[in-house]
Amino acid sequence: MERPDPEALRRALHADAEGADGARLDLEGVLSRSRRDRRRRRTAILSGAASAVAVLAIGGVVLSGGLVMNAGSTTADAPASASTEADGDAAGSPAPSATGVAPADEPPQEELALRPIDRLNPCGTSPAAANTPSADGLAIEISAVPALDAGGIAQATVTLTNTGEVPFRGELFAGPALTVADEVTRWHTSGLEAVRMPLALEPGEHIELTAPVRAVRCDDDAALTDPGALPALAPGSYALSAAVSLAAPGAALGVPLVSEPVQLTVR
């Protein structure tokens, strides 16, 4: 369909306006409003397109911080509900998290879930905060390890317990991975692969897993490719924590579950 000629329309409107009786038509005002309306429509369309592009740029993966796989559920439970976040916005400030305020430099949970569990805490960075028990009551705990000689190795015991009131059904996607830290990560487990072991725990049941901890130091993750070349960790007190990756059966990605740290003494 051929678009009308704006100048022809303007001339026709002028002619009609000059021949009309009574109130005169504000031709320039009408045309000005028409132009403003077209600009607003174009702006709305462009803004909507930009929003859609922004959503797609995230990567097409939607993850959340909790882990809910009990009693037939296979979806992840977000750390804060939409209504809680909305309440926080309405009050003019963020809604408080159930687990407290995370450090400003801590990656969001969605980013942590995209990392392999043995790269959850890269060397030289602040370790991820504990998030146990999970939304459905699964808890992780690491037992204290006897004092280690600098450069030494020991076995640590990691316990997964169903503290909830309904059976837990899921998969141990990978782990456990251990982290030794003070202000930042000094060493962490590396080289793990996904195991995808079925995990079924009735209320109150638990399983125990073991993993080696080394009293050595990594300045960056590239150094972990040759563990035998890592320098000994300086004597002192450190925080030892454990993490596993849990998933719904058949899920493509796991969600990290991180223990509270225990003290590790290096002599």
Secondary structure as GFF3:
##gff-version 3
##sequence-region A 1 267
A	DSSP	alpha_helix	6	19	.	.	.	ID=ss1
A	DSSP	alpha_helix	27	57	.	.	.	ID=ss2
A	DSSP	alpha_helix	82	90	.	.	.	ID=ss3
A	DSSP	alpha_helix	109	114	.	.	.	ID=ss4
A	DSSP	three_ten_helix	117	119	.	.	.	ID=ss5
A	DSSP	beta_strand	138	142	.	.	.	ID=ss6
A	DSSP	beta_strand	153	162	.	.	.	ID=ss7
A	DSSP	beta_strand	168	181	.	.	.	ID=ss8
A	DSSP	beta_strand	185	188	.	.	.	ID=ss9
A	DSSP	beta_strand	197	201	.	.	.	ID=ss10
A	DSSP	beta_strand	206	214	.	.	.	ID=ss11
A	DSSP	three_ten_helix	221	225	.	.	.	ID=ss12
A	DSSP	three_ten_helix	227	229	.	.	.	ID=ss13
A	DSSP	beta_strand	236	247	.	.	.	ID=ss14
A	DSSP	beta_strand	255	258	.	.	.	ID=ss15
A	DSSP	beta_strand	262	266	.	.	.	ID=ss16
###
